[in-house]
């Protein structure tokens, strides 16, 4: 049964519409607080962080009000990367962590991601239980006046997060002599990322570090790598690094300005971790992972499995198979040795650790030859259109045209009103023929 509120990565939508209203966020706070409170953990603490969207000023107080009304004490952290919240939820032994963000979406969207006391995103089973509480009568969940929660602002959340990141590397690790272009997408890592890399001695050229509530992900960040491409070339930097709005994604570019996606970063890390004997099990990719990555890992004798799209599903499959590396082409990469969810800053440090000995990014990060892959998004009013007879017929015909020359994937976006069509093949004519056939059936 499909979730009513939660998508592939939390709850997300347009602000002041549907589920993204102050009224709904009060209910989300009350319901999630009630669920974790019923687990009878003594501290009864929720930690809340957010990205830089203007709507955070509306939604955060409503969420806090719901939690406090349910008897949960709240610590607010302000702008902080998503995995920073996950790490602090675990290290501070809180009941739960809530990130107010719409990740890579534009400023007019917002949402939330929920984490349990272990710093892990919630399972579908727990989300369904919280959904039942959201729709239940609020009066049963409200605390009596003596048991209301309290609220406190924690000002040093970014510093605590940076400390945790640094502890994963040797004390003598530094980036002196390295020139790095950094694009923080005017989002959650605009404070932490430049500070961390400067602390390690790098010369940092920062882009997207002046959030104004509206410019998050706007022609910047991991979904728009043109800025780091041009800046790296003009500044003659060693590498470019771009994050998305909540910094759980990373896209890079080498010294020549060539964009490096998540698949290439995963391939590099897998080979390095295998050599260092820290790779456990193999690698989890997704249905979107390039076939070239699969072929490369097979050649390297590294196990590879695919999960559904979404880093939560990657992590679940990693845990099920006891693997410690996984991720997505989009730059969601989970280093299971260090983190419970995607963390752009942590992945950046792991790559920079390999780059520090005067290696060129072009040699380190262009690991395999990707199969040409095209992804197109079709905006729709109803995502169930792909279940229609017309669409299924077009997909069947497209698969016949593709044959053994590649693969096609059509899926609903879990976070936006879009149908995503992906095709990969060495024959680009076949790719576009198949995509256009499917698009026509959807439109």
Secondary structure as UniProt FT lines:
FT   TURN            8..9
FT   STRAND          10..14
FT   TURN            15..16
FT   TURN            18..19
FT   HELIX           22..37
FT   TURN            38..40
FT   STRAND          45..50
FT   TURN            54..55
FT   HELIX           56..69
FT   TURN            70..71
FT   STRAND          73..79
FT   HELIX           82..91
FT   TURN            92..93
FT   STRAND          96..100
FT   TURN            103..104
FT   TURN            107..108
FT   STRAND          109..116
FT   TURN            117..118
FT   HELIX           124..134
FT   HELIX           138..140
FT   HELIX           145..147
FT   STRAND          151..153
FT   TURN            155..156
FT   HELIX           157..166
FT   TURN            167..168
FT   TURN            171..172
FT   TURN            176..177
FT   STRAND          179..183
FT   TURN            185..186
FT   TURN            188..191
FT   HELIX           192..199
FT   TURN            200..201
FT   STRAND          203..207
FT   TURN            216..219
FT   TURN            222..223
FT   HELIX           226..235
FT   STRAND          239..243
FT   TURN            245..246
FT   STRAND          249..253
FT   TURN            255..256
FT   STRAND          259..260
FT   HELIX           262..275
FT   TURN            276..277
FT   STRAND          282..286
FT   TURN            287..288
FT   HELIX           291..299
FT   TURN            300..301
FT   STRAND          303..307
FT   HELIX           311..321
FT   STRAND          325..327
FT   TURN            329..330
FT   STRAND          332..335
FT   TURN            336..338
FT   HELIX           344..355
FT   TURN            356..358
FT   HELIX           361..365
FT   STRAND          373..379
FT   HELIX           383..387
FT   HELIX           389..402
FT   TURN            403..404
FT   STRAND          406..412
FT   STRAND          418..425
FT   HELIX           428..442
//
